[in-house]
Amino acid sequence: MKKLILLITLGSLIFSGASFAQDSEAPTRDGAVKRDGGFHVPRAVRGNEEVQEAMATYRASQVELRSSISEVRQRLAAAGEEGKEEIKTELRELMKAHRKAQLDFRKNVRSIVRELRKERAEATTEG
């Protein structure tokens, strides 16, 4: 009798857990994911002049990269088999240079944010 009660209790526990697990699925996105190719810049510093200058410089480098890539892709489509590897390495170098521009921009924004936080912390401790 003890085994039967234990079996019924464990069975109901397993089935109730399974039924609750089915209802707790996280909702999935039904819309398209928006990716604008950028990255997060905190709202508090978006109006800062230094950040605006850095963003303008970075966006200019993005436009330059896109035009360079389209030019290289056209050359890649027109190239023969022997020239494709050389053009692909050129494309990789362009991407590597753009990653450096991204890294420089991110470092610049982080340093500006740090300075602003430091100034805000000093102002709150004084006031």
C-alpha positions in Angstrom: 0.0 0.0 0.0 2.9 2.4 0.8 4.4 1.8 -2.6 1.1 2.5 -4.3 0.6 5.8 -2.4 4.2 6.8 -3.2 3.8 5.9 -6.9 0.6 8.0 -7.1 2.2 11.0 -5.3 5.3 11.0 -7.5 3.3 10.5 -10.7 1.0 13.4 -9.9 4.0 15.5 -9.0 5.7 14.7 -12.3 2.6 15.3 -14.4 1.8 18.6 -12.6 5.3 19.8 -13.1 5.2 18.9 -16.8 1.9 20.7 -17.3 3.3 23.9 -15.7 6.5 23.7 -17.7 4.5 23.8 -20.9 2.7 27.0 -19.9 5.9 28.8 -18.9 7.5 29.1 -22.3 8.9 32.6 -23.0 7.0 34.4 -25.8 8.8 34.6 -29.1 9.2 37.7 -31.1 6.7 37.8 -34.0 8.3 40.9 -35.6 11.5 41.4 -37.5 14.6 42.2 -35.4 15.8 45.7 -36.0 19.5 45.9 -36.5 20.8 49.2 -37.7 24.5 48.2 -37.6 25.3 50.5 -34.7 25.7 49.9 -31.0 24.4 51.3 -27.8 25.3 54.8 -26.8 23.8 55.8 -23.5 21.0 58.3 -23.7 22.5 60.5 -21.1 25.5 61.3 -23.3 23.9 61.3 -26.8 23.6 65.1 -26.6 27.2 65.6 -25.5 29.3 67.5 -28.1 32.2 65.1 -27.9 30.0 62.1 -28.4 28.3 63.8 -31.4 31.6 64.5 -33.0 32.8 60.9 -32.4 29.5 59.6 -33.9 29.8 61.8 -36.9 33.3 60.6 -37.5 32.3 57.0 -37.1 29.3 57.3 -39.4 31.5 58.9 -42.0 33.9 56.0 -41.8 30.9 53.6 -42.1 29.8 55.4 -45.3 33.3 55.2 -46.7 33.5 51.5 -45.8 30.2 50.7 -47.5 31.3 52.5 -50.7 34.6 50.7 -50.6 33.0 47.3 -50.1 30.5 47.8 -53.0 33.5 48.7 -55.2 35.4 45.7 -54.1 32.4 43.4 -54.6 32.0 44.7 -58.2 35.6 43.9 -58.8 35.2 40.5 -57.2 32.2 39.7 -59.5 34.2 40.7 -62.6 37.4 39.1 -61.6 38.7 35.7 -62.8 39.5 32.7 -60.5 43.1 33.8 -60.0 42.3 37.3 -58.8 39.5 36.4 -56.4 41.8 35.5 -53.5 43.6 38.7 -53.7 40.4 40.7 -53.8 39.1 38.7 -50.8 42.2 39.5 -48.8 41.6 43.2 -49.6 38.1 42.9 -48.4 39.2 41.4 -45.2 41.7 44.2 -44.6 38.9 46.8 -45.1 36.8 45.0 -42.5 39.8 44.8 -40.1 40.3 48.6 -40.5 36.6 49.2 -39.8 36.8 47.1 -36.7 39.6 49.3 -35.5 37.5 52.4 -36.1 34.6 50.8 -34.2 37.0 50.0 -31.3 38.3 53.6 -31.2 34.8 55.0 -31.2 33.7 52.7 -28.4 36.8 53.6 -26.3 36.2 57.3 -26.9 32.6 57.1 -25.8 33.5 55.0 -22.7 36.1 57.5 -21.7 33.6 60.4 -22.0 31.0 58.4 -20.0 33.7 57.7 -17.3 34.6 61.4 -17.1 30.9 62.5 -16.8 30.3 59.9 -14.1 33.4 61.1 -12.2 32.2 64.7 -12.4 28.7 63.8 -11.3 30.1 61.8 -8.4 32.3 64.7 -7.3 29.3 67.1 -7.6 27.1 64.9 -5.4 29.7 64.4 -2.7 30.4 68.2 -2.6 26.7 69.2 -2.7 
